Amino acid sequence: MAGLFFYLYLIMDVFSRKIVGWEVHIGQSSDHASVLFRKAHLREGVADGELVPHSDNGSPMKGATLLVTLQRLGVVPSFSRPSVSNDNPYSEALFKTCKYRPGFPEKPFESLGHARAWVADFVPWYNDEHRHSGIRFVTPGERHRGDGIAVLEQRKVVYEAAREEHPERWSGGIRNWNRPETVSLNPDKSDHQKKQELTQIQS
């Protein structure tokens, strides 16, 4: 619909990459964000003190209604640093996947209902069919439920058997199918990475 913007409110579990809550609205509002967060918090059964939501510095995320809701739920918010657009690379990657998925409309959504219907189709695909490269190609849903552990163990068995049967096809070990245990928003860079960046700047 020309001249009208639709806003996607979305909550993703960073550890599993699963989308645990979403809504589409015509405007930006702390009230919308608050309602969405309460729904996701209750549905996921999160205990007080177990959750730290990280978001940008947009007004809906820093509005009084949402902040009061978080306080009541025992949740301490975290915000991106000012003028740093990639402080949450996981959400950036998710939205890129959303926009570049085949079937994303080339023209504006025809209505709010059209936008909501498209996201309603995208979320189950992303959570339960999309094999995410950042979590060893299991689906976010599998990792969220804990099913990804068995998937990766079985995959490791298959790869080991393939290497044993056809050793000539392998120049080294199999791909790393170990489950990533920790996730950091902005992990400390290694000394090697820092030296590489410094060399690029100097050159």
Backbone bond lengths (Angstrom), bond angles and torsions (degrees), N, CA, C in turn:
res aa  C-N    CA-C-N  psi(-1)  N-CA   C-N-CA  omega(-1)  CA-C   N-CA-C  phi
1 M - - - 1.455 - - 1.527 108.58 -
2 A 1.312 117.47 116.01 1.458 121.97 -175.30 1.525 111.08 -65.23
3 G 1.329 115.53 138.39 1.453 121.04 175.95 1.510 114.89 80.94
4 L 1.339 118.12 1.82 1.459 121.15 -179.27 1.522 109.26 -128.78
5 F 1.331 116.02 132.05 1.459 120.69 -178.60 1.524 110.07 -104.58
6 F 1.323 115.37 140.55 1.460 121.93 173.53 1.527 107.91 -110.58
7 Y 1.306 116.37 138.98 1.463 121.07 -175.09 1.527 110.11 -114.53
8 L 1.325 114.23 126.17 1.459 120.49 178.70 1.525 109.33 -93.12
9 Y 1.323 115.68 116.45 1.469 122.29 173.19 1.526 106.12 -95.01
10 L 1.311 117.17 123.97 1.461 119.36 -172.84 1.522 110.49 -142.43
11 I 1.320 116.12 137.61 1.463 122.22 176.45 1.523 108.06 -118.92
12 M 1.338 115.71 125.49 1.456 121.26 179.02 1.525 110.22 -120.17
13 D 1.316 116.60 136.00 1.450 121.22 172.54 1.534 107.37 -77.71
14 V 1.319 117.08 115.64 1.463 120.62 -173.86 1.524 111.21 -64.51
15 F 1.330 117.63 -37.30 1.468 120.11 -177.86 1.520 111.56 -62.73
16 S 1.332 116.95 -46.14 1.466 120.38 -176.03 1.520 113.76 -98.92
17 R 1.331 116.71 -16.18 1.472 124.76 -174.39 1.521 112.47 71.81
18 K 1.331 117.37 7.78 1.457 119.98 -179.15 1.529 110.75 -74.34
19 I 1.321 115.76 138.33 1.461 121.39 172.48 1.527 106.73 -79.16
20 V 1.322 117.23 114.38 1.462 121.15 -175.42 1.531 112.44 -103.33
21 G 1.312 116.93 -4.20 1.456 119.84 177.31 1.515 111.18 -170.67
22 W 1.315 116.55 142.91 1.469 119.69 177.78 1.525 109.60 -159.38
23 E 1.302 115.47 153.16 1.460 123.71 171.99 1.524 107.87 -154.78
24 V 1.308 117.13 154.27 1.462 122.29 175.95 1.525 107.95 -119.97
25 H 1.332 115.85 131.08 1.455 121.02 -179.00 1.533 110.17 -133.97
26 I 1.320 115.41 164.38 1.461 120.13 178.53 1.520 111.70 -76.76
27 G 1.315 117.56 -32.52 1.460 120.19 -177.65 1.512 112.75 -123.45
28 Q 1.324 115.18 170.74 1.453 121.82 175.87 1.527 108.16 -94.90
29 S 1.314 116.14 131.20 1.452 119.64 -175.28 1.518 110.77 -155.41
30 S 1.319 115.47 136.16 1.452 120.48 174.41 1.525 111.04 -64.91
31 D 1.337 116.16 -29.18 1.468 120.00 178.06 1.529 110.64 -64.28
32 H 1.340 116.90 -44.72 1.457 120.25 178.29 1.525 110.70 -60.36
33 A 1.324 116.25 -45.61 1.464 120.89 -179.48 1.523 110.82 -62.02
34 S 1.330 116.39 -39.00 1.458 120.79 -179.02 1.525 111.70 -64.93
35 V 1.335 116.28 -45.84 1.463 120.34 179.83 1.523 110.65 -62.51
36 L 1.324 116.51 -44.65 1.466 120.92 179.79 1.517 110.89 -60.87
37 F 1.330 116.93 -43.77 1.452 119.84 -177.49 1.527 111.23 -66.05
38 R 1.335 116.86 -40.14 1.468 120.22 178.93 1.527 110.45 -61.75
39 K 1.324 116.29 -43.47 1.466 120.54 179.80 1.530 110.94 -61.00
40 A 1.335 115.97 -47.74 1.465 120.07 -178.31 1.523 110.83 -65.68
41 H 1.328 116.80 -39.73 1.458 121.67 -178.97 1.528 110.51 -62.10
42 L 1.320 117.12 -44.33 1.460 121.27 -179.94 1.528 111.09 -69.83
43 R 1.337 116.47 -42.85 1.462 120.53 -177.41 1.523 111.62 -63.98
44 E 1.331 116.93 -37.58 1.457 121.02 -178.13 1.529 112.60 -84.36
45 G 1.330 117.02 -10.77 1.460 120.12 177.77 1.516 113.54 64.40
46 V 1.315 116.58 41.70 1.463 121.14 -177.92 1.524 109.91 -80.30
47 A 1.324 116.99 132.17 1.461 121.60 178.81 1.525 110.17 -83.12
48 D 1.320 116.31 158.95 1.462 121.02 178.41 1.523 110.55 -57.60
49 G 1.310 115.11 137.20 1.461 120.56 176.22 1.508 115.15 82.41
50 E 1.341 118.11 -0.05 1.462 120.66 -177.68 1.524 112.89 -95.34
51 L 1.317 117.06 -5.85 1.455 119.19 -170.50 1.519 111.72 -129.01
52 V 1.324 115.54 138.01 1.466 121.96 172.82 1.525 107.15 -129.69
53 P 1.326 118.85 103.72 1.462 120.13 178.40 1.517 110.97 -79.09
54 H 1.329 115.96 135.57 1.466 121.03 178.77 1.517 107.69 -114.74
55 S 1.324 116.36 132.10 1.461 119.46 -177.83 1.516 109.77 -147.76
56 D 1.334 114.66 175.41 1.451 119.42 175.72 1.531 109.24 -77.46
57 N 1.315 115.74 -173.11 1.458 120.47 -176.79 1.527 112.85 -98.12
58 G 1.329 116.61 22.50 1.448 120.10 179.55 1.525 112.02 -64.19
59 S 1.314 115.70 153.05 1.463 120.40 -176.07 1.529 113.43 -59.88
60 P 1.365 120.38 -36.61 1.467 117.96 178.82 1.522 112.59 -61.55
61 M 1.344 115.85 -32.65 1.460 119.84 -175.95 1.522 112.35 -83.23
62 K 1.317 117.05 -15.04 1.464 119.84 -179.84 1.521 111.89 -114.68
63 G 1.347 116.17 7.40 1.463 120.82 -179.91 1.521 112.47 -69.58
64 A 1.320 115.56 156.11 1.461 121.32 -175.31 1.521 112.65 -61.16
65 T 1.344 117.46 -38.15 1.463 120.07 -177.20 1.514 111.77 -61.98
66 L 1.318 116.91 -46.43 1.456 120.18 179.73 1.525 110.97 -67.95
67 L 1.312 117.70 -42.39 1.462 120.37 -178.46 1.529 111.31 -62.64
68 V 1.332 116.97 -37.83 1.472 120.53 176.30 1.527 110.18 -65.16
69 T 1.340 115.84 -42.02 1.468 120.25 178.44 1.521 110.92 -60.20
70 L 1.329 116.51 -45.80 1.457 120.10 179.62 1.527 110.88 -62.17
71 Q 1.318 115.97 -40.86 1.467 120.14 179.95 1.527 110.75 -61.77
72 R 1.331 116.82 -43.62 1.459 120.72 179.79 1.524 112.04 -64.33
73 L 1.342 115.94 -31.57 1.459 120.50 -179.18 1.527 112.09 -87.18
74 G 1.314 116.84 -0.02 1.462 120.28 179.83 1.509 113.18 72.34
75 V 1.327 116.15 33.82 1.462 121.56 -176.77 1.529 109.85 -112.90
76 V 1.329 115.61 132.41 1.465 120.57 178.56 1.528 108.53 -101.76
77 P 1.332 118.73 118.43 1.471 120.60 -177.86 1.520 113.02 -76.65
78 S 1.316 114.69 156.77 1.464 122.62 174.99 1.520 107.01 -130.24
79 F 1.337 116.35 141.11 1.458 119.89 -177.69 1.523 111.17 -125.94
80 S 1.328 115.27 151.02 1.457 120.40 176.69 1.524 110.16 -63.29
81 R 1.312 114.83 153.97 1.461 119.19 176.14 1.529 109.37 -69.23
82 P 1.315 118.00 142.82 1.471 120.69 179.22 1.522 111.90 -55.10
83 S 1.327 115.91 136.74 1.474 123.49 175.96 1.525 113.26 66.03
84 V 1.335 117.54 17.37 1.469 120.95 176.33 1.523 107.04 -114.78
85 S 1.331 116.13 102.61 1.463 120.79 -171.01 1.523 113.30 -77.61
86 N 1.337 117.56 -20.16 1.464 119.30 -174.90 1.521 112.46 -110.09
87 D 1.336 117.51 30.40 1.453 119.90 179.45 1.523 112.61 -69.70
88 N 1.310 117.38 -17.82 1.458 121.10 174.81 1.523 108.44 -127.67
89 P 1.338 116.95 80.97 1.471 119.54 -175.71 1.517 113.49 -63.51
90 Y 1.337 117.47 -23.08 1.460 119.95 -178.45 1.526 111.66 -69.24
91 S 1.323 116.44 -42.97 1.466 118.46 177.97 1.521 110.48 -69.07
92 E 1.349 117.27 -36.40 1.459 120.11 177.58 1.526 110.43 -60.90
93 A 1.337 116.31 -42.85 1.464 120.61 179.67 1.520 111.25 -66.18
94 L 1.341 116.69 -38.80 1.461 120.50 179.79 1.525 110.87 -62.75
95 F 1.330 116.70 -46.33 1.462 119.21 -178.62 1.532 111.23 -67.71
96 K 1.317 116.87 -30.20 1.472 119.04 176.08 1.524 109.59 -66.99
97 T 1.344 116.10 -42.54 1.467 120.08 176.90 1.522 110.35 -60.11
98 C 1.320 115.91 -41.19 1.465 121.17 179.50 1.524 111.24 -60.65
99 K 1.331 116.30 -48.18 1.460 120.83 -174.53 1.530 112.98 -72.52
100 Y 1.339 116.68 -28.65 1.457 119.30 -175.89 1.521 112.87 -102.86
101 R 1.320 116.99 6.01 1.453 118.81 176.95 1.523 109.09 -69.90
102 P 1.350 117.87 137.55 1.463 119.13 176.91 1.528 110.25 -55.29
103 G 1.298 115.80 135.54 1.451 120.23 -178.75 1.511 114.27 101.93
104 F 1.348 116.38 -9.46 1.459 117.83 176.30 1.527 107.78 -65.56
105 P 1.332 117.73 130.85 1.468 120.23 -173.61 1.527 113.12 -58.35
106 E 1.317 116.04 134.27 1.456 120.48 175.61 1.525 111.14 -76.66
107 K 1.312 115.75 -24.27 1.463 121.21 178.29 1.525 108.87 -110.36
108 P 1.330 117.82 163.50 1.475 120.41 179.08 1.527 111.83 -56.63
109 F 1.329 115.22 151.24 1.459 119.82 175.83 1.530 109.25 -59.77
110 E 1.310 115.79 142.68 1.467 120.73 -176.03 1.530 112.30 -73.38
111 S 1.330 116.74 -27.26 1.459 120.41 -176.65 1.516 109.28 -162.46
112 L 1.322 116.34 171.57 1.457 121.05 176.21 1.527 110.02 -62.37
113 G 1.326 116.10 -39.25 1.456 119.97 178.16 1.521 112.22 -62.62
114 H 1.332 116.33 -38.24 1.460 121.28 178.16 1.526 110.52 -64.01
115 A 1.325 116.69 -43.79 1.463 121.10 179.20 1.526 110.95 -63.31
116 R 1.319 116.11 -44.35 1.468 119.75 -179.88 1.521 111.36 -65.24
117 A 1.325 116.82 -38.16 1.465 120.42 179.61 1.524 110.76 -65.07
118 W 1.349 116.38 -38.25 1.463 118.85 -179.62 1.529 110.53 -66.45
119 V 1.326 117.27 -43.78 1.464 120.30 179.57 1.530 110.55 -66.72
120 A 1.335 116.44 -37.10 1.464 120.77 178.38 1.523 111.48 -61.94
121 D 1.321 117.35 -27.36 1.462 121.93 176.32 1.528 110.98 -83.97
122 F 1.335 116.54 -35.51 1.460 121.53 -177.45 1.525 112.24 -69.21
123 V 1.330 117.69 -42.83 1.466 121.11 -172.71 1.532 112.92 -61.35
124 P 1.336 120.66 -48.64 1.472 118.81 177.58 1.523 112.66 -61.79
125 W 1.331 116.26 -36.71 1.473 118.70 177.30 1.522 109.87 -62.95
126 Y 1.335 117.17 -46.82 1.461 121.02 -177.63 1.528 110.89 -64.20
127 N 1.326 116.64 -42.17 1.463 119.70 -175.77 1.526 113.58 -75.36
128 D 1.334 117.90 -36.39 1.459 119.86 -168.11 1.528 116.02 -121.33
129 E 1.332 117.63 -4.17 1.468 119.81 177.23 1.528 112.57 -123.25
130 H 1.294 117.11 -35.65 1.466 123.06 -176.64 1.530 110.67 -69.89
131 R 1.325 116.28 116.73 1.469 120.70 178.56 1.524 107.98 -88.75
132 H 1.309 114.44 109.94 1.459 122.58 -168.15 1.529 111.04 -83.78
133 S 1.328 116.40 124.45 1.467 120.73 -177.55 1.522 112.32 -64.47
134 G 1.336 117.73 -29.34 1.464 120.41 -177.67 1.511 114.11 -74.85
135 I 1.340 118.19 -11.40 1.462 121.59 179.82 1.529 110.08 -126.50
136 R 1.328 115.07 39.62 1.461 123.69 174.87 1.538 112.92 63.39
137 F 1.320 116.08 33.50 1.468 122.02 173.35 1.526 113.23 62.17
138 V 1.321 117.32 35.17 1.454 120.45 162.64 1.519 105.77 -101.15
139 T 1.312 117.59 167.96 1.464 119.21 178.57 1.532 108.97 -82.93
140 P 1.329 117.79 154.14 1.460 119.46 175.52 1.532 112.46 -56.00
141 G 1.327 116.87 -37.35 1.457 119.75 178.52 1.517 112.09 -63.33
142 E 1.333 117.70 -41.61 1.465 121.14 178.75 1.519 111.18 -63.12
143 R 1.315 116.18 -43.05 1.465 119.42 179.69 1.527 110.81 -67.51
144 H 1.319 116.80 -39.01 1.461 121.32 -178.37 1.528 111.24 -64.23
145 R 1.326 116.54 -39.62 1.464 121.43 -178.71 1.522 112.79 -82.56
146 G 1.334 116.66 -14.84 1.456 120.20 -175.81 1.520 112.88 93.91
147 D 1.330 117.30 -3.09 1.461 120.97 -179.78 1.523 112.08 -69.11
148 G 1.327 116.93 -21.99 1.455 120.66 -177.70 1.516 113.13 -62.74
149 I 1.332 117.89 -24.64 1.464 121.03 -179.87 1.528 109.98 -61.86
150 A 1.321 116.62 -49.21 1.466 120.81 179.64 1.522 111.43 -66.13
151 V 1.337 117.00 -37.10 1.469 120.71 178.77 1.521 110.50 -60.94
152 L 1.328 116.79 -45.20 1.461 120.63 -178.44 1.526 111.63 -69.68
153 E 1.324 116.71 -37.29 1.468 119.58 178.20 1.524 110.78 -64.70
154 Q 1.327 116.85 -41.76 1.461 120.72 178.33 1.525 110.39 -66.42
155 R 1.318 117.01 -38.86 1.455 120.86 179.29 1.526 110.66 -63.43
156 K 1.336 115.77 -38.85 1.460 120.21 178.65 1.528 110.63 -63.64
157 V 1.333 116.96 -40.36 1.467 121.69 178.09 1.527 110.35 -61.67
158 V 1.327 116.25 -44.29 1.470 120.96 -179.37 1.520 111.06 -62.56
159 Y 1.323 116.95 -44.24 1.458 120.77 -179.46 1.527 111.69 -66.47
160 E 1.323 116.76 -40.90 1.465 120.13 178.77 1.525 110.52 -63.25
161 A 1.327 116.99 -40.52 1.459 121.01 179.08 1.523 110.58 -65.98
162 A 1.326 116.96 -39.03 1.462 120.53 179.32 1.525 110.95 -65.67
163 R 1.321 116.80 -39.27 1.466 119.69 179.67 1.526 110.72 -68.67
164 E 1.327 116.51 -37.03 1.455 120.39 179.52 1.527 111.48 -67.90
165 E 1.330 115.63 -36.05 1.466 119.69 -178.73 1.518 111.96 -77.33
166 H 1.345 117.60 -34.43 1.462 121.27 -178.65 1.539 109.75 -131.95
167 P 1.313 117.81 70.05 1.466 120.65 -177.01 1.527 112.99 -61.83
168 E 1.334 117.05 -24.46 1.465 120.21 -178.41 1.530 112.11 -66.69
169 R 1.313 117.29 -17.64 1.466 121.40 -179.29 1.533 112.82 -87.33
170 W 1.322 115.93 -2.88 1.467 119.53 -174.15 1.529 109.94 -120.41
171 S 1.290 115.75 128.28 1.474 120.17 177.83 1.530 111.26 -95.30
172 G 1.308 116.64 -10.88 1.462 120.80 179.72 1.511 110.16 -159.57
173 G 1.318 116.22 -145.67 1.448 120.50 -179.85 1.515 111.96 -79.10
174 I 1.311 115.35 175.29 1.460 120.08 178.75 1.527 109.38 -78.84
175 R 1.314 115.76 168.17 1.458 121.54 176.02 1.536 109.73 -59.19
176 N 1.310 115.22 148.21 1.459 120.55 178.29 1.527 109.99 -72.08
177 W 1.342 115.86 109.52 1.466 120.47 178.38 1.525 111.26 -108.17
178 N 1.330 117.81 18.87 1.456 120.23 176.45 1.526 110.39 -71.69
179 R 1.302 116.48 143.06 1.458 122.30 -177.89 1.530 110.73 -69.78
180 P 1.329 118.90 125.54 1.469 120.26 174.49 1.525 109.54 -64.53
181 E 1.320 117.06 120.80 1.459 120.59 -173.57 1.519 113.66 -89.87
182 T 1.316 117.41 -29.36 1.461 120.01 -177.47 1.522 110.47 -126.73
183 V 1.317 115.14 152.68 1.461 121.84 178.30 1.521 107.94 -133.66
184 S 1.328 116.96 132.08 1.461 121.45 178.49 1.524 108.94 -123.97
185 L 1.318 115.84 141.09 1.459 119.14 177.75 1.512 111.34 -64.99
186 N 1.320 116.39 -47.68 1.458 122.06 -179.22 1.518 109.06 -135.92
187 P 1.340 117.31 77.68 1.458 120.04 -177.66 1.522 111.50 -62.79
188 D 1.321 115.97 148.84 1.457 120.93 177.27 1.516 109.82 -61.75
189 K 1.303 115.54 135.48 1.457 120.14 -179.84 1.526 109.88 -78.08
190 S 1.325 115.00 145.56 1.453 119.58 178.18 1.520 109.74 -72.00
191 D 1.326 115.56 161.42 1.467 119.98 178.04 1.519 110.52 -59.14
192 H 1.344 116.72 -35.64 1.465 120.70 -179.53 1.526 110.42 -64.29
193 Q 1.329 117.15 -43.19 1.461 120.93 178.61 1.519 111.01 -63.12
194 K 1.326 116.14 -42.67 1.459 120.62 -179.18 1.531 110.56 -62.99
195 K 1.341 117.24 -40.81 1.465 120.71 179.40 1.520 110.79 -65.97
196 Q 1.349 116.50 -39.92 1.457 120.39 178.48 1.534 111.14 -61.35
197 E 1.341 116.32 -44.98 1.464 120.27 -179.57 1.521 110.83 -65.24
198 L 1.332 116.66 -39.55 1.464 120.42 179.67 1.532 110.11 -64.87
199 T 1.346 116.52 -39.61 1.463 120.18 178.50 1.515 111.14 -63.79
200 Q 1.350 116.43 -40.94 1.462 120.86 179.85 1.522 110.84 -63.88
201 I 1.330 116.35 -40.32 1.465 120.11 179.92 1.524 110.92 -65.95
202 Q 1.342 116.71 -42.78 1.461 121.11 -177.08 1.528 111.80 -69.84
203 S 1.332 115.66 -31.43 1.454 118.88 -179.69 1.520 110.55 -81.75
